[in-house]
Amino acid sequence: MKYRLMMALVGVMSIAAVAGAQVESDNQPDWYVSPAIGLLVFEGDQEVENGLQFNVRVGRDVSEWWSLEGMIFVAPRLDENFRTDFDGTEVSRLDEANDFSGVDSTSAIGLALEGLFHFTRWDRLDPFLAIGGGLTFYADDMAEGATEPTFRLGGGVMYHFNDEWAARADARLLLAGKDTEANGQVDGSVVWTWGARMDPSMRATGGPLDSDGDGLSDVRESELGTDPYDPDTDKDQLSDGDEVLTAMTDPLNPDTDYDGLKDGPEVHQYKTDPLDRDTDDGGVADGHEVIEDGTDPLNGADDLVLFELNLQFDYDKADIKPEYFDDLNVIAKVMKRNTDSSARIEGHADKLKRSSARYNRRLSKRRAQSVLSYLEQVAGIGGDRMESIGYGFDRPKAENDPEYGNPINRRVEVYLRGVDKEAEGLGGDVLKSDEAEAEVEADMK
C-alpha cells in the first residue's frame, strides 16, 4: 500500500509540473503551498463517522484563470458508525465490513488532483470553483474495499493579505466508490506563495507615487496624516487632494467649520463655504438651516433668530441659576411681542475622552427642558409654542480637547421662528444673551 501511495503522489506532482511548464516562462511567482485542517464528512450509512483531517496542497497558477493543485490528506482516526439490526441490535458497519474482526476505528490517507477556476485571481478576495478526482486509502476495509476512488466538486475562497500570504476556506463534495456515496471535505488553511516577497529596497521611480489617485503623493499624505490608500480619509465626500489643494479644508475633519454639514455637500450640493460656519451671515449655522430650519443657507434674510445661552450649571445638574433669569426674560419678551412665534430649544455638551454619548444626550435634554420650563412656568409662554431637544456632543461648534473638552460647546441654543426681525431690531449675527437684552430693553423704553 505504501508503494502505491508513493507512486500516486509522484504522479500527481508530475502532472502538475508538466501542466505548469506549458505556461510562458516569466519571473512571476506562481507556486504556492497550503497546509490545512478540517473535517471529512461521511453519509449516514457509511462505515465511519465524521473525522478530523489534515492536508497539504501544492499548487501552481497555469493561466490567468486556472490553477492546478495536488493534495495529500491524512485522517488519523475515523471511528466506527453503527446501524440498527432487525432485532434492535447495534451493529458496527466498520466491523461488519472487516468480517467482525473487532475493528472499531480506522485511519485514511488520500491523494487528489484538482483544477481551480478563479473569478478574481489577482484581487484581495479570490473566490474559485474546483473540480478533480482522487483516491482514498483506508487502513481497514470499507464496504467496497480499502481503496476508494472519488470525484471531487466544490469551491472556496482565498483572502490575500499581500502577494505572499493568504487565508483560505474550502468545501468539496466527494462522490466516492461505485455506489457514489456523497461525502464531503471542509477545511481552512493558510497559503504561502514562494518567491512573492517584495524586495524591501525596491523603489518607485518616474515621479511621486500617488497610490489612491487623490492628487496627493504618498509622501505628502504621510506628512498630513491622511491615508495614502484612501482618496477620502475623513469620508466627507471630498477627496483629500481637493481638500488640501482646492477647498483648503481639513482632510482629517469631515466638517471643517463645525456647521453640521460635511465639507463635500457644502462644496458640491449646497454651494456654501466649508470654511465659514454661517455662509450668509444670517445668524444661524449652515447645517442648522439645511437640517432643521428648511431655510436657505445662502440667504441671510430668512434665518431664524438665534439666542445662544452660555448657562453654567452645577455638576450633573439641570437647575437654572437665578443669575441667568434676565437672559431668559429677554427671549420671553420677544416671544410675547411676536405672538405667532415659536421656539426650538437645543441643549449641547462638550466631549471628553471618557464621555458617554447616551448620558450627555440625556443631560443636555434636561437642561434644554429646564429652559423651556422657565419660559412656560415663570415667563408665561405657552408650552405648545416650544419644543426641546438634547444633542449631547453630537453637534460641536469647535474641536474638543480629549482631556478638557471645550466650553464653547457647552451651550443652550434657542431658535425663534416667526419673529419680525426688523421690528425687533435684531440683526443677522448670532445674538448673545447680553447683546439681545440691551437691544430689547432699548426697544421697550
Order of alpha helices (4+ residues) and beta strands (2+ residues): alpha-beta-beta-beta-beta-beta-alpha-beta-beta-beta-beta-beta-alpha-beta-alpha-beta-alpha-beta-beta-alpha-beta-alpha
